[in-house]
Amino acid sequence: MYLAGVFFGDIFKMLVYRFLLLFTVFLFVLAGSGCERALLLQETPAGIAFPNEWVGNIDKDEFNEPSGICWHGERETLFVVGDEGDICEIGFDGTLVKQKHLRDADFEGVTHDPSSGLLYVAVEEAESIIEVHPETFEVLREFSIPRDFEGRTLLASGGEGIEAITFVPDADHPEGGVFYVANQAFVLSDEQDISAVFQVEIPLRSRTDEVRITGYFMPGIIDLSGLYYDSTKDTIFVISDAHNMIMEYSREYELLSVHAFPGDNQEGITVDADGYIYIAQDTGGIIKLKWLR
């Protein structure tokens, strides 16, 4: 009788978990647009915790305002950028490899192209992406993101600006892949400065001058602060700092999962080859977790 009770108790817990997940996703689908949708999400309890084991804060050198982070598979190190224009390379345990102040600018995200190894840093307010050599930290090129798409202004000048970046490799793409960048917005009612994730094509290989927005999707939530492309599942993870949430989307912009996300002022996210996840916190610290997929 006892074993039967444990068995059915576990089933009950699983059903409750699935109900909470489906209920959260249902609220996303049901919600309308604009302020009403944002209010509904703010009132929704984040009852589903992100599956992880806490490792700790590995920021040994107290990097200034970490706002973006990426795992570099070839070098097997982490690159971190900050709000004051700094960049550093650290080991998986936080040991500093090198650090440099690139310019007086607001760096908000960093990613890399696995085929070339080059880094790409999102610059807020300028709405640009700079190409950086990982060994020397030399700035090689800079690309300006257009503010308009299909005749509409979606990234208004003077707005909050781009807050996150990730690269999706594609061997069949003429540029070797595409970027996704998140525009940070604190209201959902401004049609010229939208809270959205944009797909951006940059001339990495063709050496032309054209940078194009090729599509976008709107999660319906404010303060999009971090992006990560999961190559194992071909999905995009989106963080909302204001709501302490992480959302997973398919490449067709379909919402797949929602979780409450640990940390404080989460502005960067990456995962290493061993499945450890790293969170860059704008208020300080780089949190390391074991991702229990």
N, C-alpha and C positions, 0 to 999 in steps of 0.2 A: 504493500500500500504506500509506503514511504517513497519507494523508487518511482511509483506511478505518479505521486504528487510532484516530485522533482521534475519528471519528464513533462507533465502537463504545465508545470510552472514555467519551464523554459519555453515551451510553445507559446504560452500567454505573453511572456516578455518579448518574444520575436514578433508576435502579432501587434503588440503595442508599439514597438519600434517602427514597424512597417506602416502602421496607421499614422504615426507622427510624421514620418517622412512624406507619405502621400498627402497628408493634410497640409503640410508646408508647401509642397509643390502645387497643390490645388489652389492655395491662396495666391500663389504667383500667377497662375493661369486665370483665376477668377478676377483678380484685381484689374481695375480700369487703368486709365492713363493719368498723368499729371499729378497734382498734389494729393488727390484721393488715394492713388496707388501707393505713394510714399508713406502716407499716414497709416495705411493698412499694414505695410511691412514693418513699420516702427512698432505697431501694437502686437505683432506676431511674436510669441515667445520662441526663442531659438532653442528648442527642446532637444535637438539632435546634435550631440557633440561630435566634433571631428575625431576620427579614430586615431589615437596617437599614444605614444609613451613619451613623457617629458624627459629630455636629456639635460637641458640647461642653457644658460646664456654663455655663449662662447666669445663674446666681444671683449677680448683681453686688453685691447688698446683703447677702448672707449672711443670708437670712431664717431666723428661728429655728424649727428643727425642722419643715420642710415635710412635711405629712402628707396633703394633698389639693390637687388642681389641676383647673381646667376652663378650656377655651377658650370665650370668649363671642363668638359669631358676629356679633352686632349691633355690639358695641363693638370687635371685632377685637383683644382683649387677653386676657391670662390672669389668672385669680384664683387665689390660693394661700392656704391656711389652715395653721395650725400647732398643735402640741400645747399651747401655752400660751394659746390664745384669740386669736391674732392673725390678721389677714387683710390681704392686699395685692393690688393690681392692678399688673401689669407688662406691658410690651410683649413682642413675640415674640422680641426680643433680650435680654430681661431688664431693660430700663430701667424703673425704678420710676415708676409713675404716682401712687399714693398708698398709704398704709398706716395701719392702726388696730388698737388693742387693743380687742376687743369686750367681753370678760369673762374672768374667770379660769375657764377651762374647757378641756377636751381636745377640740379640733376635729380630726376625723379624715377629713373628706372634704367636697368642695364640688361642686355641679353647678348648672345653671341651666335655667329654663323658657324656651325660645326665643320663645314667644308673648308672654310678659310681660316677659322680660329679667331677672326677679328671680332672686337666688341662693338656694340652699338648702344649709345647712351641717349635717353630721352631728356630733352631740355625743356622745362616748363616755361611758359610765357613766350619764349621764342618759337615754341611749337616746331622744334627741329630735332634731328637725330644726328649725332656726331659719331663718326667711325674712328675707333681707337685701336692702336696696336697693343696687344696684351703684354708684350715683353717690355716695350719702351714707354708705353702710355703716350705715344705721339698721336696727335689728332691728324688723321689722314684726309678726311672729307667731312662735309656737313650738308645735310639735306633738309630743306624746309617742307613741312607738311602743308598742303593746301587747306584753306579754311572752308572752302566750298565743295559741295558734291551735288552734281546734277542740277546746278543752278541755284542751290540753296546754301546759305551760310549756316554751318553746323558747329564750327569752332570759332566763336566770336573773338575778335581781338579784345584784350582786356578781361577775358573770362578767367576761370580758374586754370585752364590749360591741361595739357596732357600729363598724366600722373603715373603711367605704367607702360611697359613695352615687353613683348616677347616675339621671338622669331620662330616661324614654322618652316623647316627645310622641305624642299621639294625638288628632287633631281630632275624632274621633267619641266620645271618652270624655267623660263629663259634667264631669270635673275637668281635662280637657286633657291627661291622660296619667297615668302611674304611675311610682313610684320603685322602684328596686332598692337594697337595703342589704345589706351583708355583715356577718355576725356573726363576730368573731374568736374562735377557740378553738384551744388548743394540744394538745388531746386529742380523739379521736373517740369516746370511750366515754361521755361525759356526755350523757345523753338530754334533759337540761333546759337545756343550754347548747350548742347544736349548731353545728358549723362549716357554715354554710349561707348562701345568698343568698336573701333574702326579697323578695317583691313586695309593695309597700305602697301603699295608696290613701289619699291625703290630701285633705281638703276645700279645695282651692285655689279653686274657683269657687262651690261651694254654700254655703260659710260655715257649715257645721254643725260640731259638735264631734267627729265620729266619724272616727277614724283606724283603718284596717283592714289586717291582713295578709290577702292574698288568695291566697297560695301561696308555695312555696319549693322550692329544690332543693339537694342536698348534693353538692358535687364530690368528696367523699371524700378531702380533703387539708386539712391544718391551715393556720392563719395566712393567712386570706383578707384581703388588705390593700388592694386597689384594684379599682375597677370602672369600666368605660367602655362606653357604648352607642354602637355604630357604626351610624349611620343609613343609611349607604350599603349595608349588608348586612342591616340589622335583626337584629344579633347583639349579644350581651353578652360583653365580655372581662373575665376574672377573673384577678387577680394573687395569687400566693402568695409572700410575702416570704421565708418560711423555705426554700422550695424554689427560689427564683429562676425561677419558671415563670409563663407566661401561657397561659390556656386560653380558647378561644372556644366559646360556646354559642349555640344557636338559641333563639328565644323559647319553644320547646317543651322547653327544657332538654336538648337533645341536644348532646353534645360533638362539636365540629366539627374542632378542631385544638388542638395542644399545642406550645409552643415554650419553649426555654430563654430567659430574659429578662435583658437586661443591667441593670447598676446594682447598688446596694447598699442594703438596707432600703427597697425600693420600696413606697411607700404611697399613691401617687396617679398617675393616668395620664389623659392627654387627647390629642386630636389636633386640629390646626388645619385651616383650609380648604385649605392647600397640602400636606397630607399629612405634616407634621412631627409627631412624637410627643414628648410631654414627660413626664418621670418625676420626681415629687416624692420625694426621698429623706429619710427621717426623720433620718438622721445628718447631713444637710446637703447642699445642692446641688439644682439643678433641671437634669436632663440632657435635652438636645435631640438627637433622632435623626431622620433621614429614613427614613420607613417605605417599604421596597421591597416593595410588595404584589405 
